[in-house]
Amino acid sequence: MRSIYILSTVLFVGIVATPPEGKFAPKCVVGSGIYDPAKAGEVPWLTVDLDLPPEERYKRIVAPFAEGMKEVIDTIKQMAQLIPGDFLIPLLEELMQHAHDLLFPREYALEIDGIAEATGISVADLSMMNIYYELSRFCTSIVAQDVNGQTYHARNLDFGQLFVWDTKLSTWHLSEALRKVTVNIDFVKNGQVIFKGTTFAGHIGIITGMKPDKFTISMNAKDFLSGITQLAGCYYILGGKNVDEGVIIVRNETSVLDYVELNSQKDVWYVLQTNYDPQQTPIFLDDRRTPGNNCMKQLTQSRVNASGLFEVLSSKTTLNKTTVHTVIMSLATGLYQTFIQRCPDPCWFL
């Protein structure tokens, strides 16, 4: 397989800062009828029994994904090898082993130990994979309510930007590797499902999820800003089952900075979040907010449902070459669907 390695610094300096246009221009597909619930069956449902010892919880479910997990780790390491010298990967492995041994909560570390035993992947590599998942995500999340007040929560997970371009498949290698290890998990305690979510095999935790009858949640990584001491902030997007139960919470490491919520009295029937603060202008290369909002307006509240939101999130450039999967949830009906996504050419690369 031929691959082109691209450093992010070179890429962003070399591209003119203009919005996608021409064949890469945003294209809303609302009303196209592309929603097919049967395709949600492509993503497997697995069970994690929280009554088991930590080191036993993930063993059975990760073993079939061992090769896919190794592909993800190898792709991350390929980017590290672009830095001159042979010091970086051994240094990362040493730091990750230190984090596992001394910094991770004990239960978390034991869960990683079990995954390592089941897959043959080192705890250092698994620790690196888990930390990377927490630090680097580009996403679009929407909470919307229909005219009857039923709330839906939908999100695209965009992951793999600038991690090895696969010229054969016309996609980012890491994005494609992550599609192969996307899983849904039922977390069970005392024989009852207490939480369900979507993540990647080998990741301790969830990226998108639902606590039945309580709330839905998706977390978007927050854009790194210069001149600040925090490592990274995040956005929590929460949905409920009652009227106006939908909110975006903007956080730094220590406090809430802002929030935006549904408000039927003010005709705020949806909230949409990408990776920028609500008052912050997205960079031209990464504006998923504007096409997302335009497509939601084309949808209208009267057509808010699983099909409509799937079509919004399948619209370019909200859908792009890094989009790994789309999740659609509704507490009111218990709906939880995950769809693997691939953006057909011509398609924006970020």
N, C-alpha and C positions, 0 to 999 in steps of 0.2 A: 504493500500500500504506500502510495506516495503521500507525503505530508509536508506542509509548509509551516515552519515555525516562525511565529510572529511575536516580537516583543511589543508589549502594550505601549511603551514609550515611543517606539518608532511608528506604530500604527496611528496613534492619536496626533502626533506631530505632522504626519504625512497626509492626513485627510482634511480637506477643506470643510470648515465648520458650517455646513448648510444642511437643512433638513432633507430627509429622503425625498426624492422626486422622480418623475418619469416612471419607469417600470418598478421602482422601489417605493413609490408613493403609498400612503395609507389606503387601504381598501376595506370598507365595511361589508361584511357578508351577512348582515341581519336579514332574515327572510329567505335565506338560501336553502333551508331544510337540510343542512349537513349534520345535524345532531342525530346520532345513532346510539341509543342506550346500550345496545349489545356490545359495542366496542369497549365499554368499561370493563368487560370480562377479560380483556387482555392483561389487566394488572391483577396479580394474584392477591388473595386475602390470606394472611397468616395470623397465627395466634401466639401471643406472648403471655405465659402464665406467671403472674407476679407472685404467686404463692411458692414458686420454685426458688431454690437458692440462686442468687444473682448470676453465678457462673454457668448455670444450667438454662437460663431463660431463653437465650437466643441460639443455642447450639444447633438445635434441630432445624430451625427455619433458615439459617444462613448458609448451611453446607451446600445446597444446590446453587448458590450464587457466588461461590468462592472465586471462580475464574473471572466473573464479571467484576467483582470487587478488586481483584488484582489488576484488571485492566484500568480501572479508575485510578488506582494508586500509581501505576506505571505512567499514566498520562500526566499526572501532577508532577512526578519526578522528572519527566522529559523536559518540562518547562524549567525546572531548577537547573538542569544540566546546561542550559543556555548561558548561564553565568560562568565566566572563565574560571578554571581551576576545578579541582576535585574535592573541595572542602565542604560545599554546601549541603549535599545530601547526608554525609556522615554527621555533620553538625545538627541538621534537622532531626535525624534519628536519635541522636543523643539527647536533644532537648525534649523530644516527644516521650522518650523513655523516662526522663526526669519528671515530666508532667504527669505521666501515668503513675509513677511510683510515689510521688510526694505531693502533688497538687490536686489531682482528681479526687472527688469523694470516693470513699472506699467501695461503696456499692457499684458506682459507675465503673471503677477500675476492674472490679470482679466480673462485671458483665463483658467488658472488653477481653478479659482473660479467657472467658468461655468462647467468645467468637474466634479468638486467636487459635484456640485448641481445635475448634471445629473446621477452620478454613486453612490452617497452616500459614496464615499471615501474621507477621510479628506484631506485638502490642504497640511498638513504636509507630509502625505504619498505620495501624488502626486508629491510634490516638491522633496522628496527623490528619487522617481522613475526617475524623469527627470534628476536630477543631476547624478544619477548612470549611466544612459544611456550615458551621455556625457563623463564619466571618464573611462569606462571599455568596450572596444570593441577589439576583435581580428579579423582581416579581411585579405582577399586577394583581391586586386584590380588590374585589368588589363585594359590598353588601348592599342588597336592594330589596325593596318590598313591593309586592304587587298591589293592585287597587283594593284588595281585601285585607291587606296588612300582613300577609304571609311573607316571611323573610327568607331570602336565599343568600348564600355566601359562596362566592366562586373565586378561584385564583389560578393564575398561570405561574409556574415556577420556571424562571429563566436562569440557567446555570451553565457555565463552561466557556464564557467569553474569553477569547484570546488563548485558549488552551489547545493548540495544534489543529490546524485546518485540514480536514480530510478532503482531498480533491476528488476522490472517487465518489464519495457519498454527498459531497457539497454541503458539509455541515462541520461544526466543531466536534473534534474527536471526543472531548470530555462530555459534551452534551449527549452524544450518541451512546457513550459508555454508560451514562447515568440512566438513560431510558431502559437499558437492559436490567438494571438493578432496582427499578422503581417498584415499591411494594406497598400494599395496604396492610395495616396491623390492627387486630383487635387485642387490646390489653385487658386481660381477665384477672379478676380477684374473687375468691370464694365462688367461683363458677359463674360470675356475672361480668358482662362487658362493662367496664367502667370508663373506657376511653377508646376511641378509634382514630386512626390517623394514617397519613401518607408520608413515606420517607424513602430512604435508600437502604438496601440491605447492608448491614454493618454499622449503620448509624444508630447510636443510642439516643432514642427520643423521637420526636416527630417534627415535621416541617409545617404540616397542615393537619387540623384535627377537629374532632367533635366529642364533647362530653354529652351523651344522650340525655335529652330533655333539659339540658342546662345551657350550653353555649357552643358556638363554633369559633374556631380561631385560625388565623394564619399570621405568620410573622415574616415581615420583609426586612432585609438588611438595609441599613441606612447609609446613605452616601457619606464617605469620609470627607471631612472638611479640614482645610489647612488652618493652622494657628490655634488649635485646640488641644487640650491634654487628653481627652477621652480617647479610648481605642476605637469605639464605634457605638453608635446608638442603634435603635431599632424602632420599627413600627409594629404595634399590635393591632390587628384588625379583628374585631369581635362581632359576632352576630348572635341573636337570641331567637325566641319563638313568638314573642309578643310584638305588638305594634311599636315601631320606632326603636327597637332594640338592635342597633347597629352603630358601631363607633370605630374611629381611627384614633389610636393613642400614640402620640409622638413622645418618645422617651430618649433621654441620655442615660448614662450609667446610674445616675442617682435620683432623677426626678422626672415628672411629667412636664413636657414643654408645651404641648398643645393637644387639642383633640377636636375632632369633627364628627358629628353624629347625625343620624337620621332625624328628621323632624317633619312629620306629616302636616302640621299646621303651617309650616313655612314652605311646603311643597319640596322638601328635600327628601326625595324618595330613594336616593342611592348615594353611597360614598365610594370613592375610588382612590386607591393608593398605589403608587409605584415605589420609587426609592428616593424621593425628594420630599422635603417638608411641604405642607400644603401651600405655603406662601413663597416657596422657592421655585425659580424657573429651571426646568430641566435643561441639560445641555442638548444641543441640536442632535447629536449622534444617538441620544438615548431618551427621546421623548415618546414614551408610551402613554403618557397621561392624556395629551391632546387628542390623539386618535381614539383612545378609549372613551373619553368623555363625548366626543362627537358621535361615536357609535351607540353609546347609551342613549343619547338624545334621539337618535334615529330609531332605536328600539321602542322607546316610550314605556311608561309605567304599565300600560295596559297589556304589554306583551312580556312582562317580567315573569320568567319561569326558567326551568333548567335548560330548555332548548334555546331560548333567547340569550341567556348569559353565556352559554357555550359558543354561540355564534359571535357574540361580542369578543370573547377571548380568542376566537379563531380568526379574527380580523387582523390583517397586517396594518401597522407594524407592531401592534400589541402582540400578535404572534410573530415570531422572528426565528432566526436560525438557532438561537440558544434556548428556545422554549422546549422544556423536557416533558412536562405534563400539565394537564388542566384538571382541577378538582371542583366539583359542584356539590354543594351541601344544602340541606334544609332541615332544621330541627323539627318543624311542624309535621313533616311526613317521615322523618328518619332517612331521607335520601342522602346517599353518600356514593359518589361516582368519581373514578379517576380515569382519565383518558391520556394515553401516550400521544404526544404531538410531534409532528414533523412539518416544517414550513416548506411548501413546494416553491421552486424557483419560478419567477424571480422573487427573492425574499431578502429583506434587510438582514445584515449579518449580526446585529446586536439586538 
